[in-house]
């Protein structure tokens, strides 16, 4: 396939990314964001480690390896796409997923893993040309599109969020009833979290990127006339936690403030709020803080 012509792309697109590693000594950041504005592509992947903590990649977590390689592969496949529509983006996701899955299965022991041990991830793909801006989502990342008329469009699949929220409330109930910490309750309820993870890429469950590649065809794409777009904000659920932690009132305002240059400040305030609720009692969650990453496209 031939590459898209750069003459067909807006030349006044700027990109900003930022990331913070989550809590836990020696943790690897499992988010990854990458953009090639000269080719009209950007991607963010929020990687997830298998719940039994099996790790095959030396020097990093399997999820960080997966997020990085999937991001790069998606951009490479989009760069060689001659057209731009939902079908083309889906083709790039499928091809990239298969390529990365093949590479992962070459690690010793990878083919013997249970499905629950495989790395996975949520994905946002931004792709654009002179006519349209496409925002493709797979999993629980969040995107907000800011239009020139000052309106915002939030894009998010909350299926996994709702499943996890049920378990967080179970954690709180267990910790309260048994006099334990939330962390102890989380460990006791690990079978419940595994049960949720096993719903990934199954009918009636939720769709995400993983080594099986079954979810890739279920990505959703929203299209906006590029002339109407002022900015596009995308983030992992760790950065979207700024809403849950009370740093900003909602996702649209989060996008607006990042577009206004407040991304670094919000990330810092988020970490302060999380440390002040380190026991996860005020906002029920499975760990003090998650990897937090955002990607911002601004169109002049």
C-alpha positions as CSV (number, residue, x, y, z in Angstrom):
1,X,0.0,0.0,0.0
2,X,1.1,3.5,-0.7
3,X,1.5,6.1,2.1
4,X,-0.9,9.0,2.4
5,X,0.3,12.2,0.8
6,X,1.6,14.7,3.4
7,X,0.2,17.5,1.1
8,X,-3.3,16.2,2.1
9,X,-2.7,16.9,5.8
10,X,-3.2,20.1,7.8
11,X,0.3,21.5,8.6
12,X,-0.7,23.5,11.7
13,X,-1.2,20.6,14.2
14,X,0.8,20.6,17.4
15,X,1.1,17.7,19.9
16,X,1.6,17.7,23.6
17,X,2.0,14.5,25.7
18,X,2.7,14.0,29.4
19,X,2.8,11.0,31.7
20,X,3.2,10.1,35.4
21,X,4.0,6.7,36.7
22,X,1.6,5.2,39.2
23,X,2.2,4.2,42.8
24,X,4.2,1.2,43.8
25,X,8.0,0.8,44.3
26,X,9.8,-0.2,41.1
27,X,6.7,0.1,38.9
28,X,7.0,0.4,35.2
29,X,4.8,2.9,33.4
30,X,2.4,0.9,31.3
31,X,0.9,3.8,29.4
32,X,2.4,4.9,26.1
33,X,1.6,7.8,23.8
34,X,3.1,8.5,20.4
35,X,2.3,10.9,17.5
36,X,3.5,11.5,13.9
37,X,1.6,14.7,13.0
38,X,3.5,14.8,9.7
39,X,1.5,11.6,8.8
40,X,-1.7,12.6,10.5
41,X,-1.6,9.9,13.3
42,X,-1.4,9.7,17.0
43,X,-2.1,6.9,19.5
44,X,-2.3,6.3,23.2
45,X,-2.3,2.8,24.8
46,X,-3.0,2.1,28.4
47,X,-1.5,-1.3,29.1
48,X,-2.8,-3.7,31.7
49,X,-0.7,-6.4,33.3
50,X,-2.2,-9.9,33.6
51,X,-3.8,-10.2,37.1
52,X,-1.6,-13.1,38.2
53,X,1.5,-11.0,37.6
54,X,3.3,-13.4,35.3
55,X,6.0,-11.5,33.5
56,X,8.1,-12.7,30.5
57,X,9.8,-9.5,29.2
58,X,13.1,-8.8,30.9
59,X,13.7,-5.3,32.2
60,X,10.1,-4.1,32.0
61,X,6.5,-5.4,32.5
62,X,4.8,-7.3,29.8
63,X,2.1,-4.5,29.7
64,X,4.6,-1.7,29.2
65,X,6.2,-3.7,26.4
66,X,2.8,-4.4,24.8
67,X,1.7,-0.7,25.0
68,X,4.9,0.5,23.4
69,X,5.0,-2.0,20.6
70,X,1.2,-1.8,19.9
71,X,1.4,2.0,19.7
72,X,4.3,1.9,17.3
73,X,2.8,-0.8,15.1
74,X,-0.6,1.0,14.9
75,X,1.1,4.2,13.6
76,X,3.3,2.2,11.2
77,X,0.2,0.6,9.7
78,X,-1.8,3.8,9.6
79,X,1.1,5.5,7.8
80,X,0.8,3.1,4.9
81,X,-3.0,3.4,4.6
82,X,-4.0,5.1,1.4
83,X,-7.4,6.2,2.7
84,X,-8.9,7.4,6.0
85,X,-12.1,5.9,7.3
86,X,-13.3,3.6,10.1
87,X,-12.5,0.5,8.0
88,X,-8.9,1.7,7.4
89,X,-8.3,2.4,11.0
90,X,-9.8,-1.0,12.0
91,X,-7.5,-2.7,9.4
92,X,-4.5,-1.0,11.0
93,X,-5.6,-2.1,14.5
94,X,-6.1,-5.7,13.4
95,X,-2.7,-5.8,11.5
96,X,-0.9,-4.1,14.4
97,X,-2.5,-6.4,17.0
98,X,-1.5,-9.5,15.0
99,X,2.1,-8.3,14.5
100,X,2.6,-7.5,18.2
101,X,0.9,-10.8,19.3
102,X,3.2,-12.7,17.1
103,X,6.2,-11.0,18.6
104,X,5.0,-11.6,22.1
105,X,4.4,-15.3,21.5
106,X,8.1,-15.6,20.7
107,X,9.0,-15.0,24.4
108,X,9.8,-18.3,26.1
109,X,6.7,-19.5,27.9
110,X,4.3,-17.1,26.2
111,X,2.3,-19.8,24.3
112,X,1.7,-21.7,27.6
113,X,0.1,-18.7,29.4
114,X,-3.5,-18.7,30.6
115,X,-5.5,-16.0,29.0
116,X,-5.7,-14.1,32.3
117,X,-1.9,-13.8,32.2
118,X,-1.7,-12.1,28.8
119,X,-1.0,-8.3,28.7
120,X,-3.8,-6.2,27.2
121,X,-4.7,-2.5,26.8
122,X,-7.1,0.2,26.0
123,X,-6.4,2.3,22.9
124,X,-7.2,5.7,21.5
125,X,-6.2,6.4,17.8
126,X,-6.4,9.9,16.4
127,X,-6.1,10.1,12.6
128,X,-6.8,13.0,10.3
129,X,-6.5,14.5,6.9
130,X,-7.6,17.7,5.2
131,X,-11.2,16.8,5.5
132,X,-11.8,14.8,8.7
133,X,-10.6,14.0,12.2
134,X,-11.3,10.4,13.3
135,X,-11.2,9.4,17.0
136,X,-11.1,5.6,17.4
137,X,-11.6,4.0,20.9
138,X,-11.1,0.5,22.1
139,X,-11.4,0.0,25.9
140,X,-11.8,2.5,28.7
141,X,-9.6,5.4,27.6
142,X,-11.3,8.8,27.3
143,X,-11.2,11.3,24.5
144,X,-12.8,14.8,24.3
145,X,-13.1,16.7,21.0
146,X,-13.2,20.5,21.4
147,X,-14.9,22.3,18.5
148,X,-14.4,25.9,17.4
149,X,-17.9,26.8,18.5
150,X,-16.7,26.0,22.1
151,X,-18.7,22.8,22.4
152,X,-17.1,19.6,23.5
153,X,-17.8,16.0,22.7
154,X,-16.8,13.3,25.3
155,X,-16.1,9.8,23.9
156,X,-15.8,6.9,26.4
157,X,-16.9,3.3,26.7
158,X,-17.8,2.8,30.4
159,X,-18.5,-0.9,30.3
160,X,-15.3,-1.9,32.1
161,X,-15.6,1.1,34.4
162,X,-19.0,-0.1,35.6
163,X,-17.7,-3.6,36.2
164,X,-14.7,-2.4,38.2
165,X,-16.9,0.1,40.2
166,X,-18.9,-2.9,41.4
167,X,-15.8,-4.5,42.7
168,X,-14.6,-1.3,44.4
169,X,-17.8,-1.1,46.3
170,X,-17.3,-4.7,47.3
171,X,-13.8,-3.8,48.5
172,X,-15.2,-1.0,50.6
173,X,-17.9,-3.2,52.1
174,X,-15.4,-5.9,52.9
175,X,-12.8,-3.6,54.5
176,X,-15.5,-1.9,56.6
177,X,-17.1,-5.1,57.8
178,X,-13.9,-6.9,58.5
179,X,-11.8,-4.0,59.8
180,X,-9.1,-4.4,57.1
181,X,-7.4,-1.9,54.8
182,X,-8.7,-1.4,51.3
183,X,-5.5,-3.0,50.0
184,X,-6.2,-6.2,52.0
185,X,-9.7,-6.2,50.8
186,X,-8.5,-5.9,47.2
187,X,-6.2,-8.9,47.6
188,X,-9.1,-10.9,49.1
189,X,-11.3,-10.0,46.2
190,X,-8.8,-10.8,43.5
191,X,-11.0,-13.7,42.2
192,X,-13.7,-11.1,41.5
193,X,-11.3,-9.0,39.5
194,X,-10.1,-12.0,37.6
195,X,-13.8,-12.8,36.8
196,X,-14.2,-9.4,35.3
197,X,-11.0,-9.7,33.3
198,X,-12.2,-13.0,31.8
199,X,-15.1,-11.0,30.3
200,X,-12.6,-9.2,28.1
201,X,-13.4,-9.8,24.4
202,X,-16.3,-12.1,25.2
203,X,-19.9,-11.5,24.2
204,X,-21.7,-9.6,27.0
205,X,-18.3,-8.4,28.4
206,X,-16.1,-5.6,27.2
207,X,-13.8,-5.0,24.2
208,X,-10.1,-4.2,24.5
209,X,-6.8,-4.9,22.8
210,X,-5.1,-8.1,23.8
211,X,-2.9,-10.9,22.4
212,X,-6.0,-12.8,21.0
213,X,-6.8,-9.7,18.9
214,X,-10.5,-10.6,19.2
215,X,-11.4,-7.1,20.3
216,X,-9.8,-5.1,17.5
217,X,-12.8,-5.3,15.2
218,X,-15.0,-3.8,17.9
219,X,-13.3,-0.4,18.1
220,X,-15.6,2.5,17.6
221,X,-14.8,5.6,15.4
222,X,-16.3,9.1,15.6
223,X,-15.7,11.5,12.7
224,X,-15.6,15.3,12.9
225,X,-15.0,17.8,10.0
226,X,-11.4,18.8,10.6
227,X,-12.2,22.5,10.0
228,X,-14.6,22.4,13.0
229,X,-12.0,21.0,15.4
230,X,-10.0,23.2,17.7
231,X,-8.3,20.4,19.8
232,X,-8.6,16.7,20.7
233,X,-7.7,15.4,24.1
234,X,-7.1,11.8,24.9
235,X,-6.1,10.2,28.2
236,X,-5.7,6.9,30.1
237,X,-8.1,6.2,32.9
238,X,-5.3,7.1,35.4
239,X,-5.3,10.7,34.2
240,X,-9.1,10.7,33.8
241,X,-9.1,10.0,37.6
242,X,-8.7,13.7,38.0
243,X,-12.5,13.8,37.7
244,X,-13.1,11.1,40.3
245,X,-10.6,12.8,42.7
246,X,-12.4,16.1,42.4
247,X,-9.6,18.0,40.6
248,X,-11.9,19.0,37.8
249,X,-15.7,18.6,37.6
250,X,-16.0,16.4,34.4
251,X,-14.1,15.1,31.4
252,X,-15.1,17.9,29.1
253,X,-13.7,20.5,31.6
254,X,-10.6,18.3,31.9
255,X,-10.1,18.5,28.2
256,X,-10.7,22.2,28.1
257,X,-8.1,22.9,30.9
258,X,-5.5,20.7,29.3
259,X,-6.1,22.5,26.0
260,X,-5.6,25.8,27.9
261,X,-2.2,24.7,29.1
262,X,-3.0,23.3,32.5
263,X,-2.1,19.6,31.8
264,X,1.0,19.6,34.0
265,X,-0.8,21.4,36.9
266,X,-3.7,19.0,36.8
267,X,-1.4,16.0,36.9
268,X,0.3,17.4,39.9
269,X,-2.9,18.2,41.7
270,X,-4.2,14.7,40.9
271,X,-1.2,13.2,42.6
272,X,-1.7,15.4,45.7
273,X,-5.4,14.4,45.9
274,X,-4.5,10.7,45.6
275,X,-1.8,10.9,48.3
276,X,-4.2,12.6,50.6
277,X,-6.6,9.6,50.1
278,X,-3.8,7.0,50.0
279,X,-6.0,4.5,51.7
280,X,-8.6,4.8,49.0
281,X,-11.4,5.4,51.5
282,X,-12.8,8.6,50.0
283,X,-12.6,7.5,46.4
284,X,-12.8,3.7,46.2
285,X,-10.2,2.3,43.9
286,X,-7.7,-0.6,43.8
287,X,-4.5,1.4,44.2
288,X,-3.4,4.9,45.4
289,X,-2.6,6.0,41.8
290,X,-2.4,4.6,38.4
291,X,-0.2,5.5,35.4
292,X,-1.6,8.8,34.1
293,X,-1.1,9.9,30.6
294,X,-2.6,12.4,28.2
295,X,-2.2,13.4,24.6
296,X,-3.4,16.7,23.2
297,X,-3.7,17.7,19.5
298,X,-4.2,21.4,18.9
299,X,-5.2,22.7,15.5
300,X,-4.4,26.4,14.8
